[in-house]
Amino acid sequence: MHELSLAISILDIALKHAKEAQAEKVLEIELELGVLSCVMVDSLSFCFDTVCNGTIAEGANLAVREKPGMGACEECMANFEVKEYFTVCPKCGSPSVAISQGKELLVLSVTVD
């Protein structure tokens, strides 16, 4: 379950930001999560709530903004939405598809008080 290690890393980022801002409470962490990132949002949320217990981030909202997967055909250069890693170009049927978006896991913002 890599969601636990991700939750710990997200908490570390939030606590560092809160310390730099001399904040007493972390209210919200906004994430950008690509649909191809292989992260289960429910598991990440559960793990995040668990690792936040007893910290200034306890009760913080984890706002997840999903980013769609995008790919480009290396044969016909068509761009299209991708829902899984192994796919073929819907225009020409080529399996040579480069994933250009959708693997992200970024902390976009940390709201503190």
C-alpha positions, -999 to 999 in steps of 0.1 A, spaced: 0 0 0 21 29 -13 -7 53 -3 6 53 33 40 65 23 24 91 0 2 103 29 33 107 51 51 127 24 21 149 19 19 155 56 56 163 58 51 190 30 21 205 48 39 206 82 70 222 66 48 249 50 29 254 83 62 258 102 75 283 77 43 303 79 43 300 118 8 286 115 -10 268 143 -33 247 121 -33 231 87 -68 235 72 -65 220 37 -41 204 13 -50 206 -23 -35 179 -45 -34 174 -83 -37 136 -89 -34 121 -124 -58 93 -132 -28 72 -143 -9 77 -110 -21 43 -97 -32 60 -64 -65 50 -49 -80 82 -36 -101 65 -9 -70 47 5 -49 79 3 -76 98 22 -78 72 49 -41 70 53 -38 108 54 -64 111 81 -45 84 101 -11 100 98 -25 134 107 -37 122 141 -20 142 169 -5 168 145 -16 203 136 -30 188 104 -55 166 123 -89 172 106 -74 189 76 -93 185 43 -75 167 16 -89 182 -17 -80 160 -47 -83 175 -82 -81 147 -107 -61 153 -139 -70 133 -170 -46 111 -188 -34 124 -222 -14 106 -249 1 113 -282 5 88 -310 40 86 -322 29 75 -356 2 99 -367 8 125 -340 -29 125 -328 -35 137 -292 -62 120 -272 -74 112 -237 -59 80 -222 -76 60 -195 -49 33 -191 -12 29 -198 -14 3 -225 -36 17 -252 -37 22 -289 -43 53 -309 -80 57 -317 -71 74 -350 -47 49 -366 -46 20 -342 -8 22 -335 3 10 -301 31 36 -300 15 60 -276 35 84 -254 18 94 -222 20 132 -218 -2 138 -188 -20 119 -160 8 105 -139 11 136 -116 9 137 -79 15 173 -68 7 193 -37 -8 225 -53 -15 244 -21 -15 242 17 -40 264 36 -30 272 71 -43 293 100 
